[in-house]
Amino acid sequence: MSAFERAIELIDAANADDPNSFGDDPLALAQGRLAHGWAAHLDPDASEALVLAARAHHLHRWVVPRSSYPEGRAGYLQWRRDQKQRTAIELTELLVTAGVEPDVTDRAAEIVAKKGLGHDPEVQTFEDAVCLTFIETQFAPTADRLEADHMVKVVAKTMAKMSDAGRAAALTIELDDRDAELVNRAIDTLSAGDASDPRS
């Protein structure tokens, strides 16, 4: 077994502990596999670092829930920053244990922390994969929880972070009528240039 394969096993084993579920699988495990698939779909020549980052993008995410931070935009942003830093540290530890080369390990940690988003093509592909995974796994329950107008803003903000290829891929995901309408409204909102942060 290669170091890369061992790393995948370690990531999956960690994510298998998620008490939340998606279908018959632990949520983080399903999300890791889906993001891996999207990264490979968007970039057939995806590097090992990109694949490992995608597989681990929700590594132990449930350990520090959003509810453990203050409500509002400031609390959300702090939680997001802390999660990225924690995930990068934990991923590094797992990859070192698996025997992954230091340069691949360092690069995977950079990608999962989204360093260079906006000008780094691999980080953009990672962002696209993560957003697509959100749509597949969390769109419906989030839409159940939020008012329609609020959800439209959330989706518009998500799609604003995606590349053209990522947004095109999002339109291939099968959604029910309600959710498809929300996506179409979000696209209209994005086209109109109004994708302000709904947490502000």
C-alpha positions in Angstrom: 0.0 0.0 0.0 1.3 3.4 -1.0 1.6 6.4 1.4 -1.2 8.0 -0.5 -3.5 5.0 0.0 -2.7 4.9 3.7 -3.5 8.6 4.0 -6.9 8.0 2.4 -7.6 5.2 4.8 -6.6 7.3 7.8 -8.8 10.3 6.6 -11.7 8.0 6.1 -11.3 6.3 9.5 -11.3 9.7 11.2 -14.4 10.8 9.3 -16.2 7.6 10.0 -16.6 8.7 13.6 -19.0 11.5 12.5 -22.2 11.0 14.5 -24.2 12.8 11.8 -25.3 10.9 8.7 -25.9 11.2 5.0 -27.9 8.3 3.8 -26.3 5.2 5.3 -22.9 6.8 5.8 -21.4 9.1 8.4 -21.8 12.7 7.0 -18.1 13.6 6.9 -17.1 10.3 5.3 -19.7 10.8 2.6 -18.6 14.5 2.1 -15.0 13.5 1.8 -15.7 10.9 -0.9 -18.0 13.3 -2.8 -15.5 16.1 -2.7 -12.7 13.8 -3.9 -15.0 12.8 -6.8 -15.8 16.4 -7.7 -12.1 17.4 -7.6 -11.2 14.5 -9.9 -14.1 15.4 -12.2 -13.1 19.1 -12.4 -9.4 18.3 -12.8 -8.8 14.8 -14.2 -5.1 15.4 -13.5 -5.7 16.4 -9.9 -2.5 16.2 -7.8 -2.3 14.0 -4.7 -2.3 17.1 -2.6 -5.6 18.3 -4.0 -7.2 15.0 -3.7 -6.1 14.6 -0.1 -7.3 18.0 0.8 -10.7 17.4 -0.8 -11.0 14.0 1.0 -10.3 15.7 4.3 -12.1 19.0 3.9 -14.6 18.2 6.8 -12.1 16.3 8.9 -13.5 16.1 12.4 -15.7 19.1 11.5 -18.4 18.0 14.0 -16.0 18.2 17.0 -16.2 22.0 16.9 -19.8 22.9 15.9 -20.9 26.3 14.6 -23.1 26.6 17.7 -20.0 26.7 19.9 -19.3 30.2 18.6 -21.3 33.4 19.0 -24.2 34.1 16.6 -23.8 36.6 13.8 -21.3 37.2 11.1 -18.3 37.8 13.3 -18.8 34.5 15.2 -19.3 32.7 11.9 -16.1 34.1 10.4 -14.1 33.2 13.5 -15.4 29.7 13.5 -14.6 29.3 9.8 -11.0 30.6 10.3 -10.5 28.3 13.3 -11.9 25.3 11.4 -9.5 25.9 8.4 -6.5 26.1 10.7 -7.5 23.1 12.8 -8.2 21.0 9.7 -4.8 21.9 8.2 -3.0 20.9 11.4 -4.9 17.6 11.8 -4.5 16.7 8.1 -0.7 17.4 8.4 -0.5 15.0 11.3 -2.4 12.3 9.5 -0.3 12.6 6.3 2.9 12.5 8.3 1.7 9.3 10.0 0.9 7.9 6.6 4.4 8.6 5.3 3.3 11.1 2.7 6.1 13.2 1.3 6.7 16.5 3.1 6.1 18.6 -0.1 2.7 16.9 -0.7 1.8 17.2 2.9 2.6 20.9 3.0 0.7 21.5 -0.2 -2.4 19.6 1.0 -2.4 21.7 4.2 -2.2 24.9 2.1 -5.1 23.8 -0.1 -7.4 22.7 2.8 -6.7 26.1 4.4 -7.7 27.8 1.1 -4.4 29.7 1.0 -4.3 31.5 -2.4 -8.0 31.3 -3.1 -8.7 33.7 -6.0 -5.4 33.1 -7.8 -4.4 29.5 -7.1 -6.1 27.1 -9.6 -5.9 24.1 -7.3 -7.4 26.0 -4.4 -10.2 27.1 -6.7 -10.8 23.5 -7.8 -10.9 22.6 -4.1 -13.4 25.4 -3.4 -15.6 24.2 -6.2 -15.5 20.6 -5.0 -16.4 21.7 -1.5 -19.3 23.9 -2.7 -20.7 21.1 -4.9 -20.5 18.7 -2.0 -22.5 21.2 0.1 -25.2 21.3 -2.5 -25.3 17.5 -2.6 -25.3 16.9 1.1 -26.5 19.9 2.9 -28.6 22.0 0.6 -32.0 20.4 1.4 -31.6 20.4 5.2 -30.3 24.0 5.1 -33.3 25.0 3.0 -35.6 23.3 5.4 -34.2 25.4 8.2 -33.9 28.8 6.5 -36.5 31.1 5.0 -36.5 31.1 1.2 -35.0 34.6 0.8 -32.3 33.8 3.3 -31.5 30.5 1.5 -31.3 32.3 -1.9 -28.6 34.6 -0.4 -26.7 31.7 1.0 -26.7 29.9 -2.3 -25.8 33.0 -4.3 -22.8 33.6 -1.9 -21.7 30.0 -2.4 -21.9 30.2 -6.1 -20.1 33.5 -6.2 -17.0 31.7 -4.8 -17.1 29.1 -7.6 -15.5 29.1 -11.0 -17.6 28.9 -14.2 -16.8 25.2 -14.4 -17.9 24.7 -10.8 -21.2 26.6 -11.4 -21.8 24.5 -14.6 -21.3 21.4 -12.6 -23.7 22.6 -9.9 -26.5 22.8 -12.5 -26.0 19.0 -13.2 -26.9 18.1 -9.6 -30.4 16.7 -9.4 -32.6 18.7 -7.0 -36.3 18.7 -6.2 -38.5 21.4 -7.6 -38.2 23.6 -4.5 -34.5 23.4 -4.4 -34.1 23.9 -8.1 -36.2 27.1 -7.9 -33.9 28.4 -5.0 -30.8 27.7 -7.2 -32.4 29.6 -10.1 -33.3 32.5 -7.9 -29.7 32.5 -6.6 -28.3 32.6 -10.1 -30.5 35.6 -10.8 -29.3 37.3 -7.6 -25.7 36.6 -8.6 -26.3 38.0 -12.1 -27.7 41.1 -10.5 -24.6 41.5 -8.4 -26.3 41.0 -5.1 -24.7 38.2 -3.1 -24.2 39.9 0.2 -23.4 37.8 3.3 -26.7 36.7 4.9 -25.0 36.4 8.3 -24.2 40.2 8.4 
